[in-house]
Amino acid sequence: MNNVVEVKNLWLRYKDGNWILKGLSFEASDNETLLIVGRSSSGKSSFAKALIGIAQSIFGAEVSGEISLCSKRLDEMSLREVQMCVQIVNQDPYTHFLEPIPIDDLISYAEKFYGEEAPSYVNKIIRLLKIESIVEKPITVLSNGQMRRISIAKTLIPNPKVLILDEPFMWLDDSDGMELVENVIDMLRKMGKTVIIFEHRFKRLVNKVDKFYVLKNGVLEKLDTNILKNKMDGINNQGNANLVNHKLDDLANQISQCDVVLEMNNVWYKYDNSRWILKNVNMRICRGDTIVIYGVNGSGKSTLLRILAGVLKPVKGYVKRYADVSYVPQLPYLFFTEDSVNEETEAICKAKKLGVKCIEKCKEVLKRFGYGYDDFEKLPLNLSWGQATRLSTLLAYFTSKKGVVLFDEPFTGSTYIEAYQLIQTLSTLSDVAKIITLSSKDYIPLFPYAKTYVLEEGVLKPFLYTDNSINQLIELATKIYS
């Protein structure tokens, strides 16, 4: 088999900082599918960017070593040659688009390769990925998961030999979203493509890859894929998923007596002349509650949180707030305002008038989550996605002043272990109410005392979900990363 990607003795660091990649060597052959996992900030995204040259040319990384793509040295390739050989699906799908309507952007990009045949070629990819219903909508009304699907379509346009997927499951739901990525991987294998996947959530990928690596301390360690597949099969066989709907009246009786901090009454919402996103939604949040809202992409979870936060106003109905409400959006970088993690921590504590003890507490918690001296001096925008998400989540939580915190997909960019640690930490303040939205059911069983809802076709319904495989996944992940 011919190697389409070869990396020899790769070193990488940013602005004279510590080396992130240390003498890393790696090969990927024709029609191979490889999975690379690693903790947040282990260097996965930097490695992916280095493979196509943008870590060096755009992000200013210091890189040494040799990278070859499609039998040619990277430093001798033109931009078009790189694009025809390798494409990367970024963590943030919005970075792929320049125009407000995705279909226009896709066709403009395709014209560079296919000229007048561009619309026909784009339509084939759109049908292949079953995204006809969303590509003509403005980017501003699409969910992050929907944008992820369209970004995959864009990277397929040049028909590259290698496709790099940087956390492809981020924001994707259990249903069509993850199934789409799995189908794309299967399709690419049949087409003879090489696929390199960087992903935290390996549960649904282990049985689809030829090689499995873990990135630790700047180097790649190859693991025995057959052993991992057997362990994963055992976990899947022991899993016992169960979904049970409950009547709203039953839940209402449970919370009839409580210190109410937030209410949503008969709320309806839609954007302009579109369909109703929310229909007669009612919620009553008590002090200390943990509320988990599950729903597929586009179901209205983010819209619901924005209404609770006061960012949007209901078309019908009303929201009453009896306590301070903080909102942490899916895009964690929208949460930040300062030039360093230190300054961000100090600014939010001062804004909430919580004093020096708040600053000390927040920094203590961040250190427990692995934020070191260098991280505290970093611009929050330069943190890895997982680090940035956990930073916004933890700062909002520990400065909430006995109020309500709204978390939109707070586990994106986190390993199974990091998500578990975050969930445990979010249970430490008994007087803070939390509303957490999820597009995957994976972590719901780790909230045993939460009130759990599903948002479906605009209607909010209570339900219970159990699956005992998540604890075994955490155990397996601990062994892999140790």
C-alpha angles and dihedrals in degrees: 000000000000120000111236092180124039125174122182126188095336117189123181138176139151126240097339091308126136118304110266096186116037118195093321118182125189143162133196122187135203113293095004123138115208131185122205119189132179143147120281112286091017089124103261096132091042089053091049092049092047091054091064096035101248095110085066102035102036108020096040097235120166105236132180131175132058130294122185125186124190091351095307132099112255093228089058096050128098120230091255092051090052092048092050091050105038135019127182128208102213126221089243107054093195090071089071097064135075100170127064095233112059097213090057091050093049093050093046090052093045092052089069089064106026108023113200091002091064098100092051093048093047092050090055091055092045091054091044091056094037095232098131092119096058111033094082095052121095115264089237093068098043122096121238090252091054090049089052091059093050092048089056088054091053094052090052093058097086089048093232124198091226129039120193115201112198105199095328093181093060108126093353118132129234093253124046096355102062091033088056092056091046090050091047090053091049091047093050091050090054089050090054094248126152112234124196113189126194107191142148097203102065097162095105097033107055094083092049101055135081096206133026123201135179120208109218130163091352098305135091121244117195114220129203103266094196092056091048092049091052092049091047091050089052092051092048092049092052094047113109109192116191130178120192126177120214131199118258090231091060092054092044090056090053093057101034091113113048146106099272115214101168136020133187115191127192093328120183124179140176136160112247109303096343127115121288109278093189125028123195094326117185127185134166114193121196127202109276095016122145111209121187118193117192125191142142121259113291094020092120103258095134091044090053092052092047090054092049089049093049095245090118129032121224118248087218132011128021146255125224121199120197096173142032111293122204123190125204110191127211089255100065094193089069087066095061129085106163138078099243141020088249092054092043091054093048094044096053093046091050092046089055090045092235099135135210096323090062091053092049092047094049093049091048091054093046091052089054087057092054102265105149134190093278091051093053089056094049126104104250089234088063094057120102115263092255093048092048093048093049091045093055091043095050096043092049092048099048093045096046096112095219090306138113127291121198114205119192108201096329096178099063111125093019128118118232088261095049092047090051091050090049092050091051091050092049089061096059099087108066095188097054120090117216131197113191126185121205134181091195127057092212096104101035094095088060088067099067095165099041127116101236127204136179119215108212128166089344094307124114113219130178115237143160125229127188130180120158095199095086094075090052090049090054090051091050092047090051090056093047095051097039 
